[in-house]
Amino acid sequence: MTERISTHRDRWWPQLREVLNHYALPSAVAPHDVTDHACGFSGAVVWRVQTARGACCLRGWPAGDITPQRLGWRQRQLVRISRSGCDIVPLPLAARHGATWVGVGERLWELSTWLPGQADYATAPCVARLVSAARAVASFHTAAARHEGSPAAPVPALSHRLALIDKLQHGLWSRLRAAPLPPHCPGLAPRAATILAHYARSLDGVAQRLRAAQAIATPLQVCHGDLWHDHVLFSAETVTGLVDFDAMRVDARATDIARLFGSLAGDDAEAWRVALAAYEQVAPLREDEQTLIRVLDQSAVLLSGMSWLRWLLLEHRQFPAWERVLQRLDAIIRRLRQLA
């Protein structure tokens, strides 16, 4: 295993060295100071870089995955949130030329502070960890909210999900059902059939609730955008980091709450009660936000499986850890069965 990691690092080292040369690091970084870090499903590469000032996170996005304008906006938000007192977000570091990103090869690269901890809630779930996660997200939302406040508006996430349902109703669902199975996806066939069947069974009720929720106007703010189990780091029972802000956007904070609590609590009503109560100890929720959280959670359960099938069957995306993909699909199916 050590030999494999070393060979992988050696292959990447010329490009990594070129990226790191753009930064005024206190001393030279050698190959043994750089460690490949397992990342999620986004296709980005993540490296842990040990420097004289401590560990840093070097992240490179796939070609065309993010624009300089989008990356710059996201980085400015993280700096603002950090300066507002939230110390559990990564802080982008400036390169020699002043920008907080560099372009090397076909990728955009970012060097940021390394946050301690592991995304391991599922291996050791407990009330203390759930409470810590809820309070951490509430603190992040408080720091991310603009001080002048924002006018109430319809929730963008609702419109995006209804648009996806419309696409599914007008051909996409049929294309998914008829798509041939890729040869590199063992075990996908029964899972795909189950996801498609449960989608058809639960569609009408969830779509009706989504349309009704469009009448709700609530304050919008900067949100994480993809806050789930794998993006929350724990050290023992305490949250020490929120990571992977690629999907950061302006939306209702209920989108983050529904996504995270759904991934941590699943369909456990008592765990949801505990998490919401802990969140409100830091940042009280409006009554309409409580309604939105439920609708957003249900619609995420309905549509997440369809997104995975589109990636696998139509876009032919490949993921390095296929077992993790199957585990993700199984988790979605468990929740789909409860939704139905």
Buried (B, 14 or more C-beta within 10 A) or exposed (E): EEEEEEEEBEEBBEBBBEBBBBBEBEEEBEEEBBEBBEBBBBBBBBBBBBBEEEBBBBBBBEEEBBEEEBBBBBBEBBBBBBEBEBEBBBBBBBBEEEBBBBEBEEBBBBBBBBBEBEBBBEEEBEEEBBBBBBBBBBBBBBBBBEEEEEEEBBBBBBEBBBEBBEBBEEEBBEBBBEBEEEEEBEEBEEBBEBBBEBBEBBBEEBBEBBEEBEEBEBBBBBBBBBBBBBBBBBEEEBBBBBBBBBBBBBBBBBBBBBBBBBBBBBBBEEBBEBBBEBBBEBBEBEEBBEBBBBBBBBBBBBBBBBEBBBBBBEEEBEBEEBEBBBEBBEBBBEBBBEBB
